Amino acid sequence: MRPAGQLGWRFVAEPAAELDTWSVMLGRQTAFLTIPIGRGRVYCYCDVGLRSVGDGESELPSLFADFAEPVPSLLESVARGGPVHRSTIEEVALDSWVRGRVLLIGDAAHATSPNMAQGAAMALEDALVLAEYLERSDSIPGALAAFEARRRPRTDWVRAQTHRRDRTRYLAAPVRNALLRTLGRKIFQANYRPLLAEP
């Protein structure tokens, strides 16, 4: 495992006003994502670049003090006692996912920064492709080798995209904001288009 250079928090909150679509707000080396999950609840993910927090002990309200609503309300609801998961964001990049008849898949083999939200999708694809190779192969070692050869280019591509997206997020705000206003939709579509192909 290797650090991705970010400290992240995940929690579920109940905002005062209903949120009906996912949203992400970007600040200086900070991001705050909200996704409605039903029954008036919102899944929140936020992160900061480790360089911007120094010792990593800064609290959420101070890190996101400049953010507009709904961020202050969401952080206030968490301060009233909801569970918060806090961790350094780490990636997994292995030379091989296979050792003998043992295979790692999903985040155990190729975890990335969560900015593309592809962890669960990559794990499900891994399971489907692995089942396909195990069904049609005469040997388990051969199936596992073929599986890795097929899956690695796609998971490596996702990792490369997360690195590009993180670099874009950390551009100077005027440059980043102008870029995303002008090309944001095209960048978003280009980031995900290759994932529409069969895994």
N, C-alpha and C positions, 0 to 999 in steps of 0.2 A: 504494500500500500504506500501511496505517496500523497502528501498534502496537495490539494488543489488551490491553496492560497486563499481560502475563504472560511469564515466562521458562520454557521447557519443555525437558524431556529425554525422549528415547526410546531404549530399548535392549531387548535380549533377554537373559534370564537363565535360569539353571537353578537353581530353588529346591531346598533340601534336602528339603522335603516337597512332595508332589504337590499342585498346585492344579487343581481340576476345574471351576471356574466363574469368570466375571469378577467383579471386585470393585473398588470404589473406596473409598478412605479419605480423609476430609477433615480438615484441621487448620486452623490460623489462616492464612488466605490461601494454603493449600497443598492439593494434591490428588495422590493416588497411585493410579493405575489399573493393574490387572493383568488380562491376558486369556490363558488357556492357549492355546497354538498347536500342541500335540502334541509327542511325543518328549521329554517332560519339560521342555519350554521354555515360558517365559512372556514375552509382550510386555508391557513396562512403559512407561507414559507418566506423567510427573509434571510438575507445574508449580507455580510460586509467583507471587504478585502482585508486580510489579516494585517497588511501594512498600515491600514487606517485605524486599527484599534490598539496598536501597541501591545500591551500585555494581554489583550483578549478578554479583559474583565469588564469592559464597558457594558452598561445595561441597555436593554432595548429602547426604553423611552428616550435616553439621551442620543443614541445612535440615529434614531428616526424622528427627532424633534422637529425637523424642518419639513416633514412630509405632511401633505394635506389629508383631509378626510378621505377615506374612512380609517386611515392608519391610526391616528390618535385614539379613536373610539375602540378600535380592535385591541390596541395595546392596553387600554384602560380595562377592557373586559378580561384580559389575561391577568392583569394585576390583581383582580378580585379573586384569583385562585385557580384558574384552569391549568392543567399540566402543560408544560413547555419542554420540548426536546431540544437540547442545544448540543452541537458538536462541531468539530472541525470537519470540513468537507474533504473527503479523501477519494482518490482514484485507485483502481486496481489495474495494473498493466503487467501481465505475466508473459514470459517468453513462450510458455506452452501451457495449455489448459489440461493436458493429458499426462498422466503418469501411469503406465501399465494399463490396467482396466478401470482406472479411476479418472473421472472427468469432472471439471468444474464448469458450471454454466451460470448465466445471469450475473448479478453483481459480484459473486465470488470469483468470477473469471475476468470481468471487464467493467467494473463500476466506473462511472464518470461523474463529473459535476452534474447536478440535477437540472441545469438550465434548459435542457431540451425535453425534460420529463419523459425520458425513454427507458428508464430502468426496468419497469414492469413489462413494457412492450418487448424489449430485447430478451428478457427472461422467457416470456411466452413464446417468442419466435424460436429461441434456443430449444425449448421443450418440443415444439412441433417438428423442427428439423431433425433433432436427435431421434425422435420416434420414427421418423421416415427412414433414417439411415440404419437404425437398429432392426427395423422390419425387413429391409431388403438386402442387408449385408450378411455374408457367411461367417464373418469373424467380428468380434467386439472390438479388438484393437483397430481393425480396418475401418469399422464404422466410426469410431471416435476420431481417428485421423482425418477421415473424409469430412466429418462434421466440422472440425476445427478449420479445415482448409476452406470450407464454404462460408462459415460464419465470421471468421476473423476480418475479412475486408469490410463487412458491413459494420461491425462493432468498432473497428478502427476509424471508420468514417464518422460515426457518431461521436467518438472521442475528439476527433479533429474539429468537428463542428462546435462542440462545447467549448473548446479552446478559442476558436474564432469568435464565438459569441461573447465569451468572457472578455476578450481583448476589446471588442466593440463597446461593451458595457463600461469599460474603464477608460475610454477616450475622454478627453476634456469635454465637459458638459455641452458647451456650445457646438462643438464638432459632432458629438454623438447625437444630440437632439436634432440638428439639421439633417444629418445622415438618415436617422430613423424617420423623420417627417417625410423626407423625399423618397427614400427607398425601402422603408420599413416593411411594407406589404410584400414587395418583391423579394426582399431578403428572407422574410418568414417563409414564403412559399418555396423558395429555392432550398432553404434548410431542410424542409420536410419532403419535397417532391421525390427524392430517391427512395424514401422509405415506403412509398406506395407500391414499389415493385415487390414481387414475391420474395420472402426471406430466403 
